[in-house]
Amino acid sequence: MGMMKRFDERADLMGRMMRTVGAADGMPADVTLGNTLRSAAQRCLGCEKPEACSHWLDDHQDGAARAPDYCPNADLFAEWSARAQG
């Protein structure tokens, strides 16, 4: 797979995961957000389970409480999801 296609695939998976677990609504609006998102994208890019992630997302289209344990950003997304819930 070409590098640009891989970037696009992983960006799509990360965005879907953030929306599915409610993390997108809880991102902190502070100066660290850019760096935190870059780090999260790097972890996603290095993940060895994109197919499992895609299948998991397909199975949880109505939302989920938490990202699967193999997600390298599960803890970060859980933190942001908790922020969104108040």
Secondary structure, 3 states (H helix, E strand, C coil): CCHHHHHHHHHHHHHHHHHHCCCHHHCCCCCCHHHHHHHHHHHHHHCCCHHHHHHHHHHCCCCCCCCCCCCCCHHHHHHHHHHHHC
